[in-house]
Amino acid sequence: MSRRRVIVTGGGSGIGRGAVEALLADGARVAVLDLHLDAIPSSPDVSGHECDVSEESSVAAAFTAAVEWLGGADAVIHSAGIMREQARDIRYITLESWSRVLDVNLTGSFLVAREAVRAMADSGGALILVGSGAGTTGPSGSVPYGASKGGVNGLAMTLAEHLAPLGIRVHNFMPGLVDTPLVQRSLDEAVANGRTETEIQAARQGAVSPAGVGRLLAFLAGEGGDALRGNVASR
């Protein structure tokens, strides 16, 4: 059996890092796209490529290099994202902050998905967008984050139908609260914006491990994930 060839965005930390480690344990070769390459796992089966997912030329260049190194692509896991304005009243959210979250989380998902399809159109594969229940199955503590992840859900549902004839399976993967640097910074921001530490403490304690979430992503990217369709939630 040939080794799985997987591209992971945001693989330097958090959920993406968990996915990379799980994929390596499964024997896959992994191309990591991240702004911070010094954080990616050191392995002969890992190649790092600098990428800002909100920039069209950066995504295109990183995918070109990743696909060349891998010799193709069997799956793409898009976990890069940001979270801002946690617990902030919409009256005080700037357009700049709103736009940055949507540029990274929603436009970034579009740009990554487009390159993923270009890489897998001839052979099929799996595209997993890391979304969130926030803005999809329930509200978010952040107005721009909830809007962006609601958009990711709509993108994934639409792509699932459009790409099925190409043999590309699409998932919107919606993890619960995960103990990542991004989430911890967001909880700190919520306190700074008026939530009490007591209110936030339960969330901190209830966050799950990125390693466990990474194993679920690795499963979805593998052949076993073909048994699933549509949204996948983990809580």
HUWO-V310843 format. One record per residue. N is the residue number from 1. RES is the residue in one letter. PHI is phi in radians with two decimals (NA if undefined). OMEGA is omega in whole degrees, -180 to 180 (none if undefined). BURIAL is # if it has 16 or more other C-alpha atoms within 10 Angstrom, else .. Layout:
n->N res->RES phi->PHI omega->OMEGA burial->BURIAL
n->N res->RES phi->PHI omega->OMEGA burial->BURIAL
This chain:
n->1 res->M phi->NA omega->180 burial->.
n->2 res->S phi->-1.27 omega->-179 burial->.
n->3 res->R phi->-1.34 omega->-179 burial->.
n->4 res->R phi->-1.15 omega->179 burial->#
n->5 res->R phi->-1.95 omega->-171 burial->#
n->6 res->V phi->-2.25 omega->174 burial->#
n->7 res->I phi->-1.84 omega->-180 burial->#
n->8 res->V phi->-2.17 omega->173 burial->#
n->9 res->T phi->-1.57 omega->-179 burial->#
n->10 res->G phi->1.17 omega->-175 burial->#
n->11 res->G phi->-1.44 omega->-179 burial->#
n->12 res->G phi->-1.50 omega->-179 burial->#
n->13 res->S phi->-2.76 omega->173 burial->#
n->14 res->G phi->1.02 omega->-177 burial->#
n->15 res->I phi->-1.07 omega->-180 burial->#
n->16 res->G phi->-1.07 omega->178 burial->#
n->17 res->R phi->-1.09 omega->177 burial->#
n->18 res->G phi->-1.05 omega->179 burial->#
n->19 res->A phi->-1.16 omega->180 burial->#
n->20 res->V phi->-1.06 omega->-179 burial->#
n->21 res->E phi->-1.12 omega->179 burial->#
n->22 res->A phi->-1.18 omega->179 burial->#
n->23 res->L phi->-1.11 omega->178 burial->#
n->24 res->L phi->-1.09 omega->178 burial->#
n->25 res->A phi->-1.12 omega->178 burial->.
n->26 res->D phi->-1.49 omega->178 burial->.
n->27 res->G phi->1.58 omega->180 burial->.
n->28 res->A phi->-1.41 omega->167 burial->#
n->29 res->R phi->-1.80 omega->-169 burial->#
n->30 res->V phi->-2.28 omega->170 burial->#
n->31 res->A phi->-1.78 omega->-177 burial->#
n->32 res->V phi->-1.78 omega->176 burial->#
n->33 res->L phi->-1.89 omega->-175 burial->#
n->34 res->D phi->-2.76 omega->174 burial->#
n->35 res->L phi->-1.31 omega->-174 burial->#
n->36 res->H phi->-2.14 omega->-174 burial->#
n->37 res->L phi->-1.29 omega->180 burial->#
n->38 res->D phi->-1.20 omega->-178 burial->.
n->39 res->A phi->-1.69 omega->-176 burial->.
n->40 res->I phi->-1.37 omega->180 burial->#
n->41 res->P phi->-1.05 omega->177 burial->#
n->42 res->S phi->-1.56 omega->-178 burial->.
n->43 res->S phi->-2.85 omega->175 burial->.
n->44 res->P phi->-1.16 omega->180 burial->.
n->45 res->D phi->-1.70 omega->179 burial->.
n->46 res->V phi->-2.18 omega->174 burial->#
n->47 res->S phi->-2.20 omega->-178 burial->#
n->48 res->G phi->-1.78 omega->-179 burial->#
n->49 res->H phi->-2.42 omega->-178 burial->#
n->50 res->E phi->-1.14 omega->-176 burial->#
n->51 res->C phi->-2.72 omega->169 burial->#
n->52 res->D phi->-1.86 omega->-172 burial->#
n->53 res->V phi->-1.18 omega->179 burial->#
n->54 res->S phi->-1.52 omega->-178 burial->#
n->55 res->E phi->-1.91 omega->-175 burial->.
n->56 res->E phi->-0.98 omega->-177 burial->#
n->57 res->S phi->-1.18 omega->179 burial->.
n->58 res->S phi->-1.16 omega->179 burial->#
n->59 res->V phi->-1.13 omega->-179 burial->#
n->60 res->A phi->-1.08 omega->-179 burial->#
n->61 res->A phi->-1.15 omega->-179 burial->.
n->62 res->A phi->-1.14 omega->178 burial->#
n->63 res->F phi->-1.15 omega->178 burial->#
n->64 res->T phi->-1.02 omega->-180 burial->.
n->65 res->A phi->-1.17 omega->-178 burial->.
n->66 res->A phi->-1.15 omega->-179 burial->#
n->67 res->V phi->-1.15 omega->178 burial->#
n->68 res->E phi->-1.11 omega->-180 burial->.
n->69 res->W phi->-1.15 omega->-179 burial->#
n->70 res->L phi->-1.34 omega->-173 burial->#
n->71 res->G phi->1.37 omega->-177 burial->.
n->72 res->G phi->2.29 omega->178 burial->#
n->73 res->A phi->-2.63 omega->177 burial->#
n->74 res->D phi->-1.80 omega->-180 burial->#
n->75 res->A phi->-2.78 omega->175 burial->#
n->76 res->V phi->-2.28 omega->174 burial->#
n->77 res->I phi->-1.94 omega->-179 burial->#
n->78 res->H phi->-1.82 omega->-178 burial->#
n->79 res->S phi->-1.99 omega->-180 burial->#
n->80 res->A phi->-1.14 omega->179 burial->#
n->81 res->G phi->-3.06 omega->178 burial->#
n->82 res->I phi->-2.35 omega->178 burial->#
n->83 res->M phi->-2.37 omega->180 burial->#
n->84 res->R phi->-2.42 omega->173 burial->#
n->85 res->E phi->1.14 omega->178 burial->#
n->86 res->Q phi->-1.13 omega->178 burial->#
n->87 res->A phi->1.17 omega->179 burial->#
n->88 res->R phi->-1.61 omega->175 burial->#
n->89 res->D phi->-1.03 omega->-178 burial->.
n->90 res->I phi->-1.01 omega->-179 burial->.
n->91 res->R phi->-1.12 omega->-176 burial->.
n->92 res->Y phi->-2.02 omega->177 burial->.
n->93 res->I phi->-1.57 omega->-179 burial->.
n->94 res->T phi->-1.41 omega->176 burial->.
n->95 res->L phi->-1.08 omega->179 burial->.
n->96 res->E phi->-1.06 omega->-180 burial->.
n->97 res->S phi->-1.19 omega->176 burial->.
n->98 res->W phi->-0.98 omega->-176 burial->#
n->99 res->S phi->-1.14 omega->-179 burial->.
n->100 res->R phi->-1.11 omega->179 burial->#
n->101 res->V phi->-1.12 omega->-180 burial->#
n->102 res->L phi->-1.22 omega->178 burial->#
n->103 res->D phi->-1.05 omega->-178 burial->#
n->104 res->V phi->-1.35 omega->-171 burial->#
n->105 res->N phi->-1.38 omega->-176 burial->#
n->106 res->L phi->-1.73 omega->177 burial->#
n->107 res->T phi->-1.10 omega->176 burial->#
n->108 res->G phi->-1.04 omega->178 burial->#
n->109 res->S phi->-1.13 omega->177 burial->#
n->110 res->F phi->-1.09 omega->-178 burial->#
n->111 res->L phi->-1.10 omega->178 burial->#
n->112 res->V phi->-1.16 omega->180 burial->#
n->113 res->A phi->-1.06 omega->-180 burial->#
n->114 res->R phi->-1.08 omega->179 burial->.
n->115 res->E phi->-1.21 omega->178 burial->#
n->116 res->A phi->-1.09 omega->-180 burial->#
n->117 res->V phi->-1.18 omega->177 burial->#
n->118 res->R phi->-1.06 omega->-179 burial->.
n->119 res->A phi->-1.36 omega->-172 burial->#
n->120 res->M phi->-1.99 omega->-173 burial->#
n->121 res->A phi->-1.02 omega->-176 burial->#
n->122 res->D phi->-1.50 omega->-173 burial->.
n->123 res->S phi->-2.14 omega->-176 burial->.
n->124 res->G phi->1.39 omega->180 burial->#
n->125 res->G phi->2.77 omega->-178 burial->#
n->126 res->A phi->-2.27 omega->175 burial->#
n->127 res->L phi->-2.12 omega->-180 burial->#
n->128 res->I phi->-2.02 omega->175 burial->#
n->129 res->L phi->-1.70 omega->178 burial->#
n->130 res->V phi->-1.46 omega->180 burial->#
n->131 res->G phi->-1.76 omega->180 burial->#
n->132 res->S phi->-2.93 omega->171 burial->#
n->133 res->G phi->-1.16 omega->177 burial->#
n->134 res->A phi->-1.15 omega->-178 burial->#
n->135 res->G phi->1.50 omega->-179 burial->#
n->136 res->T phi->-2.14 omega->178 burial->#
n->137 res->T phi->-1.81 omega->180 burial->.
n->138 res->G phi->-2.91 omega->-178 burial->.
n->139 res->P phi->-1.30 omega->177 burial->.
n->140 res->S phi->-2.01 omega->173 burial->#
n->141 res->G phi->-1.28 omega->-180 burial->#
n->142 res->S phi->-2.10 omega->-179 burial->#
n->143 res->V phi->-1.07 omega->-179 burial->#
n->144 res->P phi->-1.19 omega->180 burial->#
n->145 res->Y phi->-1.14 omega->179 burial->#
n->146 res->G phi->-1.05 omega->179 burial->#
n->147 res->A phi->-1.14 omega->-178 burial->#
n->148 res->S phi->-1.17 omega->-178 burial->#
n->149 res->K phi->-1.32 omega->170 burial->#
n->150 res->G phi->-1.09 omega->177 burial->#
n->151 res->G phi->-1.15 omega->177 burial->#
n->152 res->V phi->-1.07 omega->178 burial->#
n->153 res->N phi->-1.06 omega->179 burial->#
n->154 res->G phi->-1.11 omega->178 burial->.
n->155 res->L phi->-1.09 omega->-178 burial->#
n->156 res->A phi->-1.11 omega->180 burial->#
n->157 res->M phi->-1.09 omega->-180 burial->#
n->158 res->T phi->-1.19 omega->180 burial->.
n->159 res->L phi->-1.13 omega->-179 burial->#
n->160 res->A phi->-0.99 omega->179 burial->#
n->161 res->E phi->-1.33 omega->-178 burial->.
n->162 res->H phi->-1.15 omega->-172 burial->.
n->163 res->L phi->-1.71 omega->179 burial->#
n->164 res->A phi->-0.97 omega->179 burial->.
n->165 res->P phi->-1.10 omega->178 burial->.
n->166 res->L phi->-1.57 omega->-178 burial->.
n->167 res->G phi->1.33 omega->178 burial->.
n->168 res->I phi->-1.83 omega->179 burial->#
n->169 res->R phi->-1.54 omega->-176 burial->#
n->170 res->V phi->-2.13 omega->175 burial->#
n->171 res->H phi->-2.22 omega->163 burial->#
n->172 res->N phi->-1.75 omega->-177 burial->#
n->173 res->F phi->-1.59 omega->-173 burial->#
n->174 res->M phi->-2.05 omega->178 burial->#
n->175 res->P phi->-1.32 omega->170 burial->#
n->176 res->G phi->-1.33 omega->180 burial->#
n->177 res->L phi->-1.26 omega->-175 burial->#
n->178 res->V phi->-2.01 omega->-178 burial->#
n->179 res->D phi->-1.35 omega->179 burial->#
n->180 res->T phi->-2.11 omega->175 burial->#
n->181 res->P phi->-0.98 omega->180 burial->.
n->182 res->L phi->-1.07 omega->-179 burial->#
n->183 res->V phi->-1.18 omega->-180 burial->#
n->184 res->Q phi->-1.11 omega->176 burial->.
n->185 res->R phi->-1.11 omega->-180 burial->.
n->186 res->S phi->-1.17 omega->178 burial->#
n->187 res->L phi->-1.17 omega->175 burial->#
n->188 res->D phi->-1.08 omega->180 burial->.
n->189 res->E phi->-1.14 omega->179 burial->#
n->190 res->A phi->-1.06 omega->177 burial->#
n->191 res->V phi->-1.13 omega->179 burial->#
n->192 res->A phi->-1.10 omega->-179 burial->.
n->193 res->N phi->-1.66 omega->170 burial->.
n->194 res->G phi->2.05 omega->177 burial->.
n->195 res->R phi->-1.30 omega->-180 burial->#
n->196 res->T phi->-1.44 omega->177 burial->.
n->197 res->E phi->-1.05 omega->178 burial->.
n->198 res->T phi->-1.09 omega->179 burial->.
n->199 res->E phi->-1.12 omega->-174 burial->.
n->200 res->I phi->-1.48 omega->-173 burial->.
n->201 res->Q phi->-1.04 omega->180 burial->.
n->202 res->A phi->-1.08 omega->178 burial->.
n->203 res->A phi->-1.15 omega->179 burial->#
n->204 res->R phi->-1.03 omega->-177 burial->#
n->205 res->Q phi->-1.29 omega->-177 burial->.
n->206 res->G phi->-1.55 omega->-179 burial->.
n->207 res->A phi->-1.17 omega->-178 burial->#
n->208 res->V phi->-1.66 omega->-176 burial->#
n->209 res->S phi->-1.29 omega->174 burial->.
n->210 res->P phi->-1.14 omega->179 burial->#
n->211 res->A phi->-1.13 omega->179 burial->#
n->212 res->G phi->-1.14 omega->178 burial->.
n->213 res->V phi->-1.14 omega->178 burial->#
n->214 res->G phi->-1.05 omega->179 burial->#
n->215 res->R phi->-1.14 omega->177 burial->#
n->216 res->L phi->-1.15 omega->178 burial->#
n->217 res->L phi->-1.13 omega->178 burial->#
n->218 res->A phi->-1.09 omega->177 burial->#
n->219 res->F phi->-1.11 omega->180 burial->#
n->220 res->L phi->-1.07 omega->-179 burial->#
n->221 res->A phi->-1.34 omega->-179 burial->#
n->222 res->G phi->-1.58 omega->-178 burial->#
n->223 res->E phi->-1.15 omega->179 burial->.
n->224 res->G phi->-1.12 omega->180 burial->.
n->225 res->G phi->-1.18 omega->-180 burial->#
n->226 res->D phi->-1.13 omega->179 burial->.
n->227 res->A phi->-1.31 omega->-177 burial->.
n->228 res->L phi->-1.88 omega->177 burial->.
n->229 res->R phi->-2.44 omega->174 burial->.
n->230 res->G phi->1.28 omega->-177 burial->#
n->231 res->N phi->-1.17 omega->175 burial->#
n->232 res->V phi->-2.24 omega->-179 burial->#
n->233 res->A phi->-1.98 omega->174 burial->.
n->234 res->S phi->-2.27 omega->178 burial->.
n->235 res->R phi->-2.48 omega->none burial->.
